[in-house]
Every structure is written in C-alpha cells, then in structure tokens.
C-alpha cells in the first residue's frame, strides 16, 4: 500500500488537452467532442484517456515530436522528468505497472541505495529520473521518504540473513570495541567473524552514562554471547578486544566461567602494532627525526604559497607529476611511515625549492 503512488505515471493533463480543440456538445445529452490540432480527427471524450490514446497513435503528432526531439538532441538538450514522461507517452502510450511490480522495483532500488551507502535522495536527481525513465517507462523511482519507509524492512532482511549465517556456523569469533562517535555518544560495536572468512557487523550499543568497568562489560558481552550462540557457548572460539587494561580485566573475569574455559581471549593485533610503533618513536633517534619531519610538514601545510612552489619543483623534476606530502595521524601510528616516506621521496624537489 505504501507504494501505490508508484504504480503508474500520471501525465500532465494540461499538456494533453492543449493538443485538442474543444468543439463542445451538439446535444446536451451527448459527450463533448474534441478535434486533434495535428490530424484534424474528431472524437467524443468524457475523460483524458481517449485523448492520450489518440496522441499515441496520431502519425502527425508523432512526426512533430520526432522533429522536436531531434532538434533538442542536436543542441545537447536534456529534457526534464515530466518532458521525458511525455516523450514516452507519445512513443509507446501509457504503460501501467502492477502494484506488486512497482513494490518490487521500489524495494530493490531502495535496497541498492541503503546497501551502497548512497544518499536517500539519489533518485530525485533530474538525470537519474530521466535515465530510469528511459529504462522503465511508467515507473517512478522512490524518493527519500519511500527509501526511509523501506529501511526497517531491508535492515530486518539483512539482520535475518546474517543471523542465519552465524547460527549455521559450527563456531565463530566475537570482536568488540568501545569508542566515542562524532556526536559524543559512548558506543560499543560488536562484530562476528566466521571460519570461512567473512566478518559481520552485528550490533551497536549506546552505553550512555553507564561506566565502562570490567564488570559492566561482562554483563553486556554475556547477554550478546547467549543470543549469538543460542545458549551453546561451546560454539564461541575466541573473543578479541583492544589492549586497554579494562579489557584485560574483562578477559580475566570471563575466563573464570567454566563454560568459557575453552575460549581463546586475544588482544587486537592492530592496537598492539600501533603501540609498538608509538614506543619506537619515543626512542631518542626516532623522536628527533619525527619532530623534524613534523615541523617540515606543518610548514608546507600552513604556507600554501611555499607548497605550490614545491609542487612546481616536483613538476620540473618528475616530468609533469606531483606527489603529496602526507601528515601523520595520532593513534594511527603506521601513518608515521607514510610521513617519512613522502618527505624522503620529495628530497630532490625539496632541495630545488630550498635554493
């Protein structure tokens, strides 16, 4: 029922009626008669249906439309959505789409938008609507309101599919982590990894003002483990978290449960590697090097004129090619290597710039 608005195209009635001359009624008991302005044919009509059918078959009208479209194509003109609809009306007549077919099209289009992370207003673009009308005349793509209404159903479909994959797996691994999102909410993300490779995002919790203590973590994780494994905790192979002290305490508390004695508790390799690189950068030699590199990168980042001068030197040295200078990102300690490498790579253009 939500998609009943999409089961047909409603043309511009004024556009249709402008193609006919109103001849009035010769008898008050008879219907009005109309004359086509193009072929001069007369007929009786009580609604817009008969005029539409006539235009779809009128050879002179069709010829006029072909000439106008050819002139527009030659000029590179892109018609509006309503004009594109009228074009299809005159070419093939009105194409009715069943409610089930329209519902299926709208659902699949919305699913593509949601799964692809596209704006919900994607199909409201003039060019998208024109393109889709050429593929399927008579179908109106879903706007953002329709996509929003479909979102819960599509989410449930994906949820059921993921849960089916998890419940059919002999065992699986659980990964969870806490962080603050861009709005300042304290959230917890839980993911599941299956033995055949894929990892699935499972759920996000907003912990609000609840303290992130080891005991509270255990309560939250225990509830989710029970749901994921259907009460059979032997199906959980491992639990992976970040490297902070609270998570180490969580491993210790969970490991005390007899039914979890088989689980391998592991710390995130990425966190470990980041901490290792962070410690290396604290050594005197690397600390001085890192500070010098950071100073140079900040200088070029803040002085756009000098950065453009350096790029000119790159163009000269590298036959019209430029390469970016990369600044490091805190907590992404592997990005320090990219910073060192980007500056080392540009050493020759940098020497030219310094002269």
N, C-alpha and C positions, 0 to 999 in steps of 0.2 A: 504494500500500500504506500510505503514511503517513496516508491519510485514511479508512481502513476503519472507524475508530471513529465516523465521521460519516455512515455510510450508512443509519442507521436510528435511531429513538428507542427506547430501552429503558425501558418504563414501570416504575412501582413495582409489583412483583409482589404485595407485601403488600396494597396498596390494592385490587388486582383481586380477590384471594382473599377479602378481607373482605366482599365483596358476595354471597358464596355460603355455603350451609350444607353441610358435608361429611357426606354420607349413608353413606359407607363403601362396602363391597363386599357384595353379596348372594351372590357366588360368588368364591372366591379366584382363579379363572381369568379373571374379568371385571375391567374397569376400574372405578375409583371413580366414584360418581355424586355430583352436586352439585345443589343447589336454589337458584335465584335468590331472594334475600331480598325482591325487589321484585315480581316477577310470579309467583313460585312454580313456575316451569318447571323440570323435572328434565332432566338430560342427563349423559352419561358424558364424562369428560375424562381424558387422560393428561398434559397439559401446560397451560400458561396460554393457549395460543392459542384454544381453544374458548370459555373464559370471556370473553376480550376481544371476540371476535366477537359473543357474546351481548349484552354490555353495549352495543355499538354499535347493536344492533337492538332492545333492550328499551325499549318505549314508556314504561313506568312509571319506569324508571331515567332515561330522557331527560327526562321531565316533572319529576322531582325535581331533576335537575341544573339545568334551566332556572330553576326557582324559586329555588334557592340562588344561582345567578349573578345573577339579577335583584336579589335582596336585597343581594348584595355590591356590585353596580353602584350601587344606590341609596345605599349607605353610603360610596361612593368607595373601595372596597377594590381594591387591586392584587394579584392573585394572584402567588404565587411561580412560578418557572420550571417546577417539577415539577407544580404545580397547573394551570398553563396547558397543559402537555402532556396531562394527564389530561382537561382540558376538550375538547381537540381529539380525543382518543381516543374519547370518548363521543359527540362530534358527528359525526365522519366516519370513525371507525375508524382503524386503523394505516395510515399512508401510508409505503410503502417507497420509498427513493430509491436509484437505482443508484449504484455506486461511481464511475462516470465523472461523473455529475451532481453527486454530493457533492464530488468532487475539483474540479470546475469552480467550484462555489459557494464552496468554501473558498479557492481561489486568488484569485478575484475579490474576495472580502471582504478577504483579507489585502493584496492589491494596493491596495485603496482606503485601508486603514489606513496602509500604508507611504507611498504617494504623497501622502497628505494630512497626513503628519507627526503622526498620531494615536497615542495610547498603544496598545501591543500588546495590552493587557488590555481594550480598548474593549468588546468583545462579551461580556466577563464580567460586565458590569453587569446587574443584575436587570431593569431596564426595557428595555435593549437586547434581552436574550434574550426577554423577553415580546413585544416589538414584532416581532422577526424570526419568532417562532413563529406569530404571527397572519398574517404574510405567507406563510410557507412551513412549514406543519406537517410535522413529521417530519425537519426538518433542524436539526442542532445547529451553531451558528456556531463558528468557530475560536477557541480560547483563545490566550494569549500564546505557548505552546510551539509550537503549529501555525504561527502567524504567523512565529515565529522560523525555523522549518524552511523556510518558503516564501521567506523573504527572499533567500537567494542566487539562487534561480531567477528571482525577479522582478527583482533587480538585473541579472542577465545579460540578461534580456529588454530592459530599458531601455538597457543598455550597447550591445547589438546594434543597437537602433533608432537611438540617437544616432550610433553609428559609421557606420551606413548613410547617415544624412543627411549626415554630413561627407564620406564618400568619394564620394557622388554629386554634391557641390557642385563647381563649377568652381574656386572659390578660397575662402579663408576667412582670418579673422584670429585670432591667438592672444593671449590675455591671461593673464599670470601675476603672482603676488604672494606674498610671504613674510610670515608673521606668527607670533605665539605664540598657541596656543589656551588655553582656560581651565585646562587641566591642565598648562600649562607646556611642552608639546611644541612644537618648532620645525617648522612645517609650511609647505608650498608648495602653493598652489592653482593649477590650470591650467584655463582656460575657453576655449571656441572660439565665435566669432561668425560666422554665415553671411551671405551678401549679402542674402538675403531677410528678414533681421531677427532671427531667434531666436539667442540666445546659450545655450550649453550648458555646464554644469559638466562637466569631463572627468575630472580626477583630483586626488587629494591625496597628497603625499609627506610622510613624517616624516623630516626630514634628520638627526635625532639629533645626534651630536656633530661632524658634518661642518661645516667652516667655510663661511660664505656669501660666498665670494670670487667674483669675476667669472669666473675660470677654472672653478670648480665649477658655477656657474650655467650656463655654456655647455655643459658636458658633459651636464647634466641636460636642458636645453632641446633640445639636438641630438637626443638619443635619442627624445624625445617628438615632435619635428617629423617625424622619419623615419617613425614609426608612423602619425601622423595623415595624412600626405600619401602614404603608400605609396612613399616614395623619390623622388617627384616634387616637389622643393622649389619649383618654379615656381608651385605652387598656393597657396603662402602669400603673402598680400597684405601683411600688416603684423604687427608684434609690439609689444604695448603693455605697459609696466611702470609701476611707481611712479617717483618723481622722485629717489630717493636716488642718491648718487654711484656706488655699486657698480653699479646698473642702467645708468647712463650708460656705464660701462666695458664692461658686457655688450653694449650696443648697438655700441660701437666694435669689440669683438672679433668679434661675429657679422658685422658689416659687412665684415670683411676676407675672408670666404669668397666666392669668385667666384660660387658658385651661389646666394648670398643677396644679391647686389648690387641686385636689383630690389625688395627688401623695404623698406617704409616703417617705420622704427623711431620709435615715438611714446611720449611720456610721458603718464601718466594725467591727464586734464583735472581730475578731482575733486581729486587731490593738488595740482595747480597752483593751483586756486582756493582751496583751504584755506590754502596757503602765502601766497597774495596777501592774503587776509583777515587772516591772522596778522600779516603785515608792516604792514598798515594799522592794526591795533590797537596797534602799538608806537609810532605817532606820538603826540606829547605830548597833543593834544586828546582823541583816542580812548582813549589809555591812562588818563587821568583819568576819563573817562566810564565806561569799562569797570570800573575799580576801584570807583567809586561804585555802579554797578548791582549789581556782585557783592556788595558789602557789604550792600546792602538785601535782596537775595535770600537771602543766608545768614542774615540776621537773622530773616526770616519763616520760613525753613526750620527754624531751630533753636528758635523760640518758637512752639509750637503754639497757645498762647492768643492771641497777637497775630495770628497768621494767621487764626484763627477770627473775631477782631474785625474784621479787614479784610474777610473774606467777608461778615460781617453788613452792613458798609457797602456792599459790592457789591450785595447783595440789595436794599437800600433804594434805591440809585441806579439799578439796572438792572431794576427790577420783577421781583424773584424769580430773577434769573440771576446765576451766579457764573462767573468765568473764572480759569484757573490762572495762577500766576506760573511762568515757565519758566527753569530754570537752564541755563547753557551747559555743554557737554561738551568736554573737551580733545580735540584733534585733529579735532573736528567743528566747524570754525571758523564755518561757516554758522549754527550754533546761537546764536552771539552776537547775531545779528539778532533771533532769536526772543526772547532775553532782554530786549533793549532794547524791543522792541515790546510784550511782555507787561506790562512795567512802565509804559510810556508809556500803554498802553490803560487801565490802572488808576489813572491820575493823580487823577481826581476822587474815587473811593472812598478813595485813599491820603490825600488832603487831609482828607477827613472823619475818617479814622482818626486823623490827627495832632492834631486839635482836642481 
